[in-house]
Amino acid sequence: MTNNQHKPNKFWFLVGMSLKRKIKTKWFLWANILIFIAIACAFNIDHIIEAFGGDFNQKETIYVIDKTNMGVSDVFKQQLELTNITLQAKDQKIVTNELQDNEKKEDSDYIVKTYTKSEQEAKKLMKKDKHNYVMIFEEDAEQIIKTTLITKDYLQTTDLQVLTQAINSTKMAVAIANSNIPVSELEKIYSQAKIEREILTKDKTAQAEGTEMIMSTVFPVVILPFFMLTIFLVQMIGAEVNDEKTTRGMEIIISNVSPKQHFFSKMVAGNAFILIQGALLIIYAIVGFVVRLILGGGNPLGGMGSSFTSVIDALRVSGVLDKLIYIIPLTLILMIVTFIAYSLLAGILASMTTNIEDFQQLQTPIMIISLVGYYLAILANVFGGSIFIKILGFVPFISAILSPSLLVIGQFGILEVIISIILVIITNYLLIRYGLRIYKVGILNYSSEGLWNKMLKALKG
């Protein structure tokens, strides 16, 4: 009875010692400091740029010299604002009518001023600020209007695209105006086209078309921490088991506790560490957001407000926000049981190796599997609901990030994700049942014999 009472104490002692070895290290401290700085800087990148003399939110000022008698300056200003807003919406991939109707017009990135002085005087303005441009409009018999754009330096690709499209739109507007078309007809020409979507495939909605932006921008950011934590977990368990074997400390440990207790203590400690690290990442993100809230004044996202708003709108219109009530719990459960699967596999493989170099070779396939799952999750929308991607969504080890992505884009339902969870749990059971046999033999086996031969012998024994 006394021995049984001591066993749990020894087990939790091993768990505590393993956690201390991971947490009470300079590596853990400095790594988390660097991670926190990186996350905080990512949330406040525009403020950092501005602090070092950058011009993240600098508007471009265009001085227009209108040598025509057609009011081109006013037309250009209107077309530039319309072009700027249109291209912003395109960049943010706002594709549904509902988003277009509810979208608030952002402040233009350009300031247009009519300039009445000479070209030489206008050029002097550019010497003071590289964000000052000069636009000269003249009448032309063949091209209707002739445009000269004067800048101090090269233009950015986006600015050149916006200005070129605005100039072409201005030329078209002037040409139409000179054609004596009635104002009512002009309003029809310039009014925004409304597209009504009708999709024949069942369970497909026009609103869900906005999920492309979610899969290309939001989802990779969400699943990246899982991918990184998986790598940390595998490496830590492998390194710790190999360290105990190479220092011959394994004999002392196994003489006091059973291999089973030692095996599970590594699993519990490794997963506890990963959960702690994951919680710290969430805290760092919250702190970074709060810092931005303080620095950004009324807009918690400062210069990124429009992008953030477009993401939220896309999530709402696509229906993802309404699904979060079950997407988040199912994803967390699936990730936790997958963490356990990775830790079990890492422990089993590490027990059969005799040095860290051997384990690094063994962990390469594990990393490849995890990397394949990461990219499949990002590209899931490209496969268009093929049977191939759906089958892979049930495969343990990669289903933790692939199944949630299929759930978001509507290729998986709740039932499919639950099946994925069950399959991972079954995998964990098999790893424990058969992997424990390998572990019991492997942790005290220092033979240089082939890894797979040792594993097969351990299973038969």
ZAPALUM-743113 format. One record per residue (C-alpha): residue number from 1; x, y, z. Coordinates in nm, 4 decimals, m for minus. Example, Ala and Ser with C-alpha at 12.3 -4.5 7.8 and 13.67 -1.06 7.14 Angstrom:
% residues 2
1 / 1.2300 / m0.4500 / 0.7800
2 / 1.3670 / m0.1060 / 0.7140
This chain:
% residues 461
1 / 0.0000 / 0.0000 / 0.0000
2 / 0.2850 / 0.2316 / 0.0844
3 / 0.4548 / 0.1671 / m0.2502
4 / 0.1346 / 0.2500 / m0.4387
5 / 0.1042 / 0.5773 / m0.2517
6 / 0.4578 / 0.6731 / m0.3490
7 / 0.4133 / 0.5978 / m0.7207
8 / 0.1956 / 0.9009 / m0.7994
9 / 0.4373 / 1.1184 / m0.6023
10 / 0.7298 / 0.9930 / m0.8104
11 / 0.5308 / 1.0436 / m1.1280
12 / 0.4469 / 1.4051 / m1.0491
13 / 0.8016 / 1.4595 / m0.9281
14 / 0.9251 / 1.3553 / m1.2740
15 / 0.6687 / 1.5823 / m1.4396
16 / 0.7756 / 1.8737 / m1.2201
17 / 1.1447 / 1.8120 / m1.2824
18 / 1.0876 / 1.7924 / m1.6570
19 / 0.8888 / 2.1175 / m1.6571
20 / 1.1560 / 2.2918 / m1.4510
21 / 1.4228 / 2.1810 / m1.6963
22 / 1.2249 / 2.3466 / m1.9742
23 / 1.1001 / 2.6595 / m1.8009
24 / 1.3803 / 2.7515 / m1.5610
25 / 1.6360 / 2.8043 / m1.8339
26 / 1.7895 / 3.1130 / m1.9892
27 / 1.6826 / 2.9817 / m2.3284
28 / 1.3142 / 2.9853 / m2.2288
29 / 1.3458 / 3.3344 / m2.0786
30 / 1.5266 / 3.4932 / m2.3731
31 / 1.3169 / 3.3101 / m2.6320
32 / 0.9961 / 3.4437 / m2.4766
33 / 1.1383 / 3.7931 / m2.4482
34 / 1.2226 / 3.7857 / m2.8188
35 / 0.8817 / 3.6376 / m2.9070
36 / 0.7036 / 3.9064 / m2.7034
37 / 0.9069 / 4.1825 / m2.8697
38 / 0.8347 / 4.0351 / m3.2144
39 / 0.4583 / 4.0144 / m3.1504
40 / 0.4408 / 4.3617 / m2.9939
41 / 0.6387 / 4.5074 / m3.2863
42 / 0.4140 / 4.3313 / m3.5387
43 / 0.1067 / 4.4926 / m3.3808
44 / 0.2725 / 4.8358 / m3.3807
45 / 0.4853 / 4.8245 / m3.6951
46 / 0.3538 / 5.1559 / m3.8298
47 / 0.4341 / 5.3377 / m3.5041
48 / 0.7863 / 5.1933 / m3.5131
49 / 0.8334 / 5.3105 / m3.8715
50 / 0.7139 / 5.6581 / m3.7789
51 / 0.9408 / 5.6673 / m3.4716
52 / 1.2443 / 5.6139 / m3.6958
53 / 1.1430 / 5.8872 / m3.9348
54 / 0.9246 / 5.6772 / m4.1586
55 / 0.6116 / 5.7975 / m4.3356
56 / 0.3733 / 5.5029 / m4.2961
57 / 0.0577 / 5.7139 / m4.3216
58 / 0.1973 / 5.9988 / m4.5306
59 / m0.0503 / 6.1229 / m4.7892
60 / 0.0594 / 6.2074 / m5.1428
61 / m0.0124 / 6.5656 / m5.2505
62 / m0.0822 / 6.6231 / m5.6185
63 / m0.0645 / 6.9799 / m5.7523
64 / m0.2737 / 6.9987 / m6.0689
65 / m0.2015 / 7.2593 / m6.3349
66 / m0.5047 / 7.2674 / m6.5645
67 / m0.4280 / 7.4326 / m6.8985
68 / m0.7578 / 7.3254 / m7.0491
69 / m1.0939 / 7.4965 / m7.0399
70 / m1.2823 / 7.1747 / m6.9583
71 / m1.2559 / 7.1628 / m6.5786
72 / m1.0249 / 6.8606 / m6.5952
73 / m0.8841 / 6.9334 / m6.2491
74 / m1.2192 / 6.8694 / m6.0757
75 / m1.2903 / 6.5615 / m6.2862
76 / m0.9465 / 6.4170 / m6.2065
77 / m1.0005 / 6.4697 / m5.8339
78 / m1.3299 / 6.2802 / m5.8445
79 / m1.1854 / 5.9970 / m6.0532
80 / m0.8778 / 5.9674 / m5.8296
81 / m1.0923 / 5.9273 / m5.5176
82 / m1.3117 / 5.6683 / m5.6905
83 / m1.0090 / 5.4762 / m5.8244
84 / m0.8368 / 5.4805 / m5.4852
85 / m1.1417 / 5.3399 / m5.3074
86 / m1.1984 / 5.0771 / m5.5784
87 / m0.8396 / 4.9508 / m5.5646
88 / m0.8445 / 4.9466 / m5.1835
89 / m1.1518 / 4.7253 / m5.1937
90 / m0.9849 / 4.5045 / m5.4529
91 / m0.6701 / 4.4671 / m5.2434
92 / m0.8815 / 4.3763 / m4.9409
93 / m1.0728 / 4.1249 / m5.1589
94 / m1.4151 / 4.2601 / m5.0662
95 / m1.6197 / 4.0714 / m5.3204
96 / m1.9800 / 4.0635 / m5.2002
97 / m2.2507 / 4.3241 / m5.2496
98 / m2.3275 / 4.3241 / m4.8796
99 / m1.9733 / 4.4293 / m4.7985
100 / m1.9759 / 4.6939 / m5.0686
101 / m2.2988 / 4.8398 / m4.9360
102 / m2.1823 / 4.8451 / m4.5738
103 / m1.8253 / 4.9521 / m4.6380
104 / m1.7362 / 5.2959 / m4.5061
105 / m1.5367 / 5.5109 / m4.7409
106 / m1.1863 / 5.5504 / m4.6082
107 / m0.9958 / 5.8753 / m4.6317
108 / m0.8193 / 5.9068 / m4.9629
109 / m0.4447 / 5.8453 / m4.9759
110 / m0.4098 / 6.1508 / m5.1993
111 / m0.4648 / 6.5244 / m5.1640
112 / m0.5411 / 6.7046 / m5.4899
113 / m0.4792 / 7.0805 / m5.5086
114 / m0.5330 / 7.3084 / m5.8060
115 / m0.2130 / 7.5041 / m5.8712
116 / m0.2265 / 7.8362 / m6.0580
117 / 0.1422 / 7.9240 / m6.0648
118 / 0.4036 / 7.8213 / m6.3193
119 / 0.5538 / 7.4769 / m6.3682
120 / 0.8882 / 7.5965 / m6.2344
121 / 0.7266 / 7.7147 / m5.9121
122 / 0.5448 / 7.3832 / m5.8814
123 / 0.8694 / 7.1894 / m5.9232
124 / 1.0149 / 7.3715 / m5.6255
125 / 0.7465 / 7.2113 / m5.4088
126 / 0.8870 / 6.8665 / m5.4852
127 / 1.2278 / 6.9655 / m5.3531
128 / 1.0697 / 7.0244 / m5.0134
129 / 0.8852 / 6.6911 / m5.0000
130 / 0.9167 / 6.3804 / m5.2172
131 / 0.5436 / 6.3157 / m5.1617
132 / 0.4554 / 6.6212 / m5.3717
133 / 0.3689 / 6.5530 / m5.7365
134 / 0.2828 / 6.7875 / m6.0227
135 / 0.0176 / 6.6923 / m6.2786
136 / m0.0207 / 6.9062 / m6.5933
137 / m0.3280 / 6.8706 / m6.8141
138 / m0.3332 / 7.0175 / m7.1666
139 / m0.5775 / 6.9918 / m7.4554
140 / m0.4843 / 6.7561 / m7.7378
141 / m0.6641 / 6.7200 / m8.0698
142 / m0.6056 / 6.3473 / m8.1033
143 / m0.5897 / 6.2260 / m7.7420
144 / m0.8439 / 6.4797 / m7.6042
145 / m0.6118 / 6.5587 / m7.3124
146 / m0.2365 / 6.5364 / m7.2738
147 / m0.1009 / 6.4615 / m6.9277
148 / 0.2427 / 6.5250 / m6.7811
149 / 0.3279 / 6.3744 / m6.4413
150 / 0.6333 / 6.5202 / m6.2675
151 / 0.7827 / 6.3478 / m5.9613
152 / 1.1043 / 6.3848 / m5.7638
153 / 1.1819 / 6.0132 / m5.7683
154 / 1.0402 / 5.6803 / m5.8850
155 / 0.6784 / 5.6151 / m5.7967
156 / 0.5692 / 5.3086 / m5.6039
157 / 0.3864 / 5.0511 / m5.8150
158 / 0.0580 / 5.1083 / m5.6307
159 / 0.0724 / 5.4862 / m5.6707
160 / 0.1534 / 5.4550 / m6.0415
161 / m0.1355 / 5.2117 / m6.0882
162 / m0.3834 / 5.4417 / m5.9118
163 / m0.2712 / 5.7556 / m6.0961
164 / m0.2665 / 5.5851 / m6.4378
165 / m0.6175 / 5.4460 / m6.3922
166 / m0.7449 / 5.7812 / m6.2618
167 / m0.5969 / 5.9648 / m6.5629
168 / m0.7547 / 5.7182 / m6.8065
169 / m1.0904 / 5.7538 / m6.6287
170 / m1.0555 / 6.1319 / m6.6434
171 / m0.9882 / 6.1193 / m7.0164
172 / m1.2972 / 5.9001 / m7.0685
173 / m1.5131 / 6.1276 / m6.8528
174 / m1.4041 / 6.4375 / m7.0460
175 / m1.4652 / 6.2604 / m7.3774
176 / m1.8155 / 6.1589 / m7.2718
177 / m1.8884 / 6.5097 / m7.1456
178 / m1.7813 / 6.6558 / m7.4801
179 / m2.0202 / 6.4182 / m7.6585
180 / m2.3205 / 6.6102 / m7.5204
181 / m2.4651 / 6.3048 / m7.3457
182 / m2.7457 / 6.4039 / m7.1019
183 / m2.6580 / 6.4192 / m6.7310
184 / m2.9092 / 6.1451 / m6.6492
185 / m2.7295 / 5.9103 / m6.8885
186 / m2.3926 / 6.0037 / m6.7411
187 / m2.5187 / 5.9093 / m6.3961
188 / m2.6190 / 5.5679 / m6.5280
189 / m2.2797 / 5.5212 / m6.6907
190 / m2.0867 / 5.6039 / m6.3745
191 / m2.3176 / 5.4267 / m6.1304
192 / m2.1683 / 5.1171 / m5.9683
193 / m2.2792 / 4.7877 / m6.1185
194 / m2.4645 / 4.5547 / m5.8799
195 / m2.4225 / 4.1838 / m5.9265
196 / m2.6747 / 3.9334 / m5.7987
197 / m2.5151 / 3.5945 / m5.7377
198 / m2.6907 / 3.2650 / m5.7999
199 / m2.5014 / 2.9432 / m5.7253
200 / m2.6517 / 2.6135 / m5.8385
201 / m2.4432 / 2.3883 / m5.6144
202 / m2.6206 / 2.3075 / m5.2891
203 / m2.4814 / 2.4388 / m4.9613
204 / m2.2942 / 2.7109 / m5.1528
205 / m2.3762 / 3.0743 / m5.0820
206 / m2.2578 / 3.3980 / m5.2376
207 / m2.1596 / 3.5227 / m4.8926
208 / m1.9179 / 3.2333 / m4.8467
209 / m1.7156 / 3.3469 / m5.1490
210 / m1.5372 / 3.5879 / m4.9147
211 / m1.3649 / 3.2961 / m4.7403
212 / m1.0805 / 3.3198 / m4.9906
213 / m0.9474 / 3.6232 / m4.8035
214 / m0.9854 / 3.4410 / m4.4716
215 / m0.7902 / 3.1410 / m4.5933
216 / m0.5139 / 3.3525 / m4.7462
217 / m0.4703 / 3.6063 / m4.4648
218 / m0.6355 / 3.5133 / m4.1359
219 / m0.6025 / 3.1356 / m4.1215
220 / m0.2243 / 3.1108 / m4.1790
221 / m0.1682 / 3.3478 / m3.8868
222 / m0.3992 / 3.1447 / m3.6617
223 / m0.2462 / 2.8022 / m3.7362
224 / 0.1183 / 2.9151 / m3.7432
225 / 0.1523 / 2.8985 / m3.3609
226 / 0.0246 / 2.5370 / m3.3659
227 / 0.2810 / 2.4462 / m3.6302
228 / 0.5640 / 2.6099 / m3.4333
229 / 0.4563 / 2.4568 / m3.1013
230 / 0.4460 / 2.1118 / m3.2634
231 / 0.8081 / 2.1506 / m3.3700
232 / 0.9070 / 2.2673 / m3.0196
233 / 0.7251 / 1.9728 / m2.8616
234 / 0.8909 / 1.7070 / m3.0767
235 / 1.2367 / 1.8566 / m3.0370
236 / 1.2086 / 1.9028 / m2.6596
237 / 1.0905 / 1.5492 / m2.5825
238 / 1.3505 / 1.3970 / m2.8130
239 / 1.6322 / 1.6088 / m2.6697
240 / 1.5346 / 1.5320 / m2.3084
241 / 1.5096 / 1.1550 / m2.3568
242 / 1.8397 / 1.1479 / m2.5466
243 / 2.0086 / 1.3598 / m2.2818
244 / 1.9070 / 1.1132 / m2.0101
245 / 2.0305 / 0.8214 / m2.2207
246 / 2.3647 / 0.9742 / m2.3182
247 / 2.4436 / 1.0769 / m1.9581
248 / 2.3477 / 0.7281 / m1.8329
249 / 2.0971 / 0.8895 / m1.6009
250 / 1.8249 / 0.6692 / m1.7455
251 / 1.9379 / 0.3658 / m1.5405
252 / 1.9026 / 0.5598 / m1.2177
253 / 1.5571 / 0.6917 / m1.3124
254 / 1.4232 / 0.3529 / m1.4266
255 / 1.5534 / 0.1891 / m1.1084
256 / 1.3144 / 0.4151 / m0.9139
257 / 1.0138 / 0.4411 / m1.1456
258 / 0.8650 / 0.2153 / m1.4099
259 / 0.9227 / 0.2852 / m1.7809
260 / 0.5485 / 0.3446 / m1.8109
261 / 0.5588 / 0.6225 / m1.5512
262 / 0.8671 / 0.7713 / m1.7112
263 / 0.7012 / 0.7610 / m2.0537
264 / 0.3833 / 0.9333 / m1.9411
265 / 0.5707 / 1.1893 / m1.7320
266 / 0.7494 / 1.3042 / m2.0489
267 / 0.4182 / 1.3265 / m2.2333
268 / 0.2441 / 1.5223 / m1.9563
269 / 0.5369 / 1.7582 / m1.9012
270 / 0.5859 / 1.8202 / m2.2731
271 / 0.2199 / 1.8970 / m2.3391
272 / 0.1905 / 2.1091 / m2.0239
273 / 0.4866 / 2.3138 / m2.1428
274 / 0.3299 / 2.3601 / m2.4867
275 / m0.0014 / 2.4714 / m2.3343
276 / 0.1840 / 2.7183 / m2.1105
277 / 0.3769 / 2.8517 / m2.4092
278 / 0.0564 / 2.8780 / m2.6117
279 / m0.1121 / 3.0735 / m2.3303
280 / 0.1891 / 3.3075 / m2.3176
281 / 0.1575 / 3.3723 / m2.6911
282 / m0.2063 / 3.4732 / m2.6417
283 / m0.1057 / 3.7041 / m2.3553
284 / 0.1684 / 3.8614 / m2.5689
285 / m0.0832 / 3.9254 / m2.8463
286 / m0.3282 / 4.0877 / m2.6012
287 / m0.0529 / 4.3084 / m2.4556
288 / 0.0576 / 4.4077 / m2.8081
289 / m0.3017 / 4.4970 / m2.8939
290 / m0.3395 / 4.7044 / m2.5753
291 / m0.0145 / 4.8880 / m2.6506
292 / m0.1501 / 4.9679 / m2.9953
293 / m0.4752 / 5.0841 / m2.8408
294 / m0.2794 / 5.3268 / m2.6237
295 / m0.0508 / 5.4494 / m2.9016
296 / m0.3197 / 5.4582 / m3.1681
297 / m0.5675 / 5.6772 / m2.9795
298 / m0.9289 / 5.6297 / m3.0850
299 / m0.8481 / 5.3656 / m3.3478
300 / m0.7033 / 5.0569 / m3.1803
301 / m0.5491 / 4.9455 / m3.5064
302 / m0.4200 / 5.2785 / m3.6287
303 / m0.3133 / 5.2631 / m3.9919
304 / m0.4322 / 4.9044 / m4.0250
305 / m0.7883 / 4.9891 / m3.9282
306 / m0.9311 / 4.9524 / m4.2767
307 / m0.7647 / 4.6148 / m4.3299
308 / m0.8838 / 4.4908 / m3.9926
309 / m1.2356 / 4.6119 / m4.0651
310 / m1.2370 / 4.4352 / m4.4016
311 / m1.1300 / 4.1105 / m4.2343
312 / m1.4062 / 4.1367 / m3.9729
313 / m1.6616 / 4.2192 / m4.2432
314 / m1.5496 / 3.9227 / m4.4522
315 / m1.5751 / 3.6946 / m4.1490
316 / m1.9232 / 3.8235 / m4.0746
317 / m2.0572 / 3.8071 / m4.4296
318 / m1.9110 / 3.4611 / m4.4934
319 / m2.0846 / 3.3371 / m4.1776
320 / m1.7599 / 3.2354 / m4.0058
321 / m1.8256 / 3.4604 / m3.7042
322 / m2.1509 / 3.2757 / m3.6360
323 / m1.9683 / 2.9410 / m3.6579
324 / m1.6938 / 3.0359 / m3.4120
325 / m1.9084 / 2.9081 / m3.1247
326 / m1.8273 / 2.5521 / m3.2348
327 / m1.5215 / 2.6052 / m3.4594
328 / m1.3021 / 2.7224 / m3.1700
329 / m1.3868 / 2.4406 / m2.9205
330 / m1.3585 / 2.1671 / m3.1846
331 / m1.0283 / 2.3089 / m3.3124
332 / m0.8814 / 2.3338 / m2.9621
333 / m0.9809 / 1.9750 / m2.8777
334 / m0.8384 / 1.8485 / m3.2060
335 / m0.5128 / 2.0392 / m3.1509
336 / m0.4703 / 1.9109 / m2.7944
337 / m0.5200 / 1.5443 / m2.8862
338 / m0.2827 / 1.5968 / m3.1820
339 / m0.0206 / 1.7478 / m2.9499
340 / m0.0498 / 1.4270 / m2.7470
341 / m0.0052 / 1.2190 / m3.0631
342 / 0.3097 / 1.4092 / m3.1631
343 / 0.4539 / 1.3812 / m2.8112
344 / 0.3862 / 1.0060 / m2.7983
345 / 0.5492 / 0.9515 / m3.1361
346 / 0.8492 / 1.1688 / m3.0448
347 / 0.9001 / 0.9826 / m2.7160
348 / 0.8799 / 0.6404 / m2.8808
349 / 1.1271 / 0.7304 / m3.1545
350 / 1.3647 / 0.9040 / m2.9127
351 / 1.3757 / 0.5972 / m2.6876
352 / 1.5216 / 0.3880 / m2.9694
353 / 1.8007 / 0.6308 / m3.0579
354 / 2.1367 / 0.6493 / m2.8857
355 / 2.2262 / 1.0132 / m2.9574
356 / 2.0642 / 1.3400 / m3.0566
357 / 2.1961 / 1.3163 / m3.4136
358 / 2.0005 / 0.9959 / m3.4721
359 / 1.6835 / 1.1538 / m3.3358
360 / 1.7254 / 1.4612 / m3.5561
361 / 1.7240 / 1.2327 / m3.8577
362 / 1.4105 / 1.0592 / m3.7317
363 / 1.2257 / 1.3820 / m3.6603
364 / 1.2706 / 1.5037 / m4.0195
365 / 0.9749 / 1.2941 / m4.1503
366 / 0.7637 / 1.4245 / m3.8601
367 / 0.8475 / 1.7833 / m3.9540
368 / 0.7686 / 1.7136 / m4.3196
369 / 0.4286 / 1.5696 / m4.2266
370 / 0.3528 / 1.8746 / m4.0137
371 / 0.4701 / 2.1104 / m4.2881
372 / 0.2557 / 1.9331 / m4.5473
373 / m0.0457 / 1.9728 / m4.3191
374 / 0.0294 / 2.3448 / m4.2775
375 / 0.0421 / 2.4136 / m4.6500
376 / m0.2577 / 2.1947 / m4.7248
377 / m0.4580 / 2.3945 / m4.4696
378 / m0.3640 / 2.7200 / m4.6431
379 / m0.4376 / 2.5818 / m4.9912
380 / m0.7505 / 2.3863 / m4.8954
381 / m0.9725 / 2.6362 / m5.0748
382 / m0.7827 / 2.5780 / m5.4003
383 / m0.8738 / 2.2086 / m5.4113
384 / m1.2407 / 2.2999 / m5.4418
385 / m1.3804 / 2.0232 / m5.2228
386 / m1.2009 / 1.7354 / m5.3953
387 / m1.2152 / 1.3890 / m5.2401
388 / m0.8353 / 1.4005 / m5.2069
389 / m0.8333 / 1.6940 / m4.9637
390 / m1.1313 / 1.5566 / m4.7704
391 / m0.9574 / 1.2229 / m4.7139
392 / m0.6443 / 1.4009 / m4.5925
393 / m0.8638 / 1.5971 / m4.3516
394 / m0.9155 / 1.2730 / m4.1553
395 / m0.5467 / 1.1772 / m4.1429
396 / m0.4051 / 1.2048 / m3.7876
397 / m0.1139 / 1.4447 / m3.7302
398 / m0.2271 / 1.6780 / m4.0109
399 / m0.6021 / 1.6836 / m3.9408
400 / m0.5491 / 1.9294 / m3.6522
401 / m0.4903 / 2.2149 / m3.8958
402 / m0.6500 / 2.0765 / m4.2124
403 / m0.9923 / 1.9815 / m4.0679
404 / m1.0597 / 2.3306 / m3.9192
405 / m0.9700 / 2.4907 / m4.2527
406 / m1.2153 / 2.2588 / m4.4320
407 / m1.4739 / 2.3438 / m4.1662
408 / m1.4273 / 2.7176 / m4.2291
409 / m1.4704 / 2.6876 / m4.6067
410 / m1.7708 / 2.4565 / m4.5700
411 / m1.6108 / 2.1340 / m4.6981
412 / m1.6384 / 1.9730 / m4.3526
413 / m1.9226 / 1.9760 / m4.1059
414 / m1.9206 / 1.9238 / m3.7299
415 / m1.9581 / 1.5466 / m3.7758
416 / m1.6457 / 1.5230 / m3.9935
417 / m1.4376 / 1.7177 / m3.7412
418 / m1.5628 / 1.4938 / m3.4580
419 / m1.4601 / 1.1907 / m3.6672
420 / m1.1149 / 1.3477 / m3.7090
421 / m1.0909 / 1.3868 / m3.3307
422 / m1.1946 / 1.0239 / m3.2763
423 / m0.9348 / 0.9031 / m3.5283
424 / m0.6593 / 1.0951 / m3.3479
425 / m0.7734 / 0.9502 / m3.0145
426 / m0.7604 / 0.5983 / m3.1649
427 / m0.4100 / 0.6778 / m3.2949
428 / m0.3076 / 0.7863 / m2.9447
429 / m0.4442 / 0.4612 / m2.8017
430 / m0.2449 / 0.2549 / m3.0528
431 / 0.0703 / 0.4592 / m2.9877
432 / 0.0325 / 0.4019 / m2.6139
433 / m0.0491 / 0.0326 / m2.6427
434 / 0.2231 / m0.0654 / m2.8870
435 / 0.4592 / 0.2260 / m2.8414
436 / 0.4957 / 0.1529 / m2.4705
437 / 0.6413 / m0.1873 / m2.5564
438 / 0.9036 / m0.0189 / m2.7725
439 / 0.9711 / 0.2437 / m2.5069
440 / 1.0264 / m0.0095 / m2.2291
441 / 1.2945 / m0.1825 / m2.4334
442 / 1.4372 / 0.1233 / m2.6072
443 / 1.5224 / 0.3492 / m2.3141
444 / 1.7776 / 0.0986 / m2.1831
445 / 1.8937 / m0.0192 / m2.5235
446 / 2.2237 / 0.1399 / m2.6275
447 / 2.2810 / m0.0897 / m2.9230
448 / 2.3861 / 0.0619 / m3.2558
449 / 2.1631 / m0.1905 / m3.4356
450 / 1.9229 / m0.0531 / m3.6976
451 / 1.6335 / 0.1443 / m3.5527
452 / 1.3558 / m0.0438 / m3.7313
453 / 1.5040 / m0.3816 / m3.6379
454 / 1.5092 / m0.2782 / m3.2733
455 / 1.1488 / m0.1565 / m3.2951
456 / 1.0288 / m0.4806 / m3.4549
457 / 1.2060 / m0.6892 / m3.1915
458 / 1.0547 / m0.4777 / m2.9159
459 / 0.7044 / m0.5225 / m3.0589
460 / 0.7470 / m0.8992 / m3.0909
461 / 0.8858 / m0.9217 / m2.7403
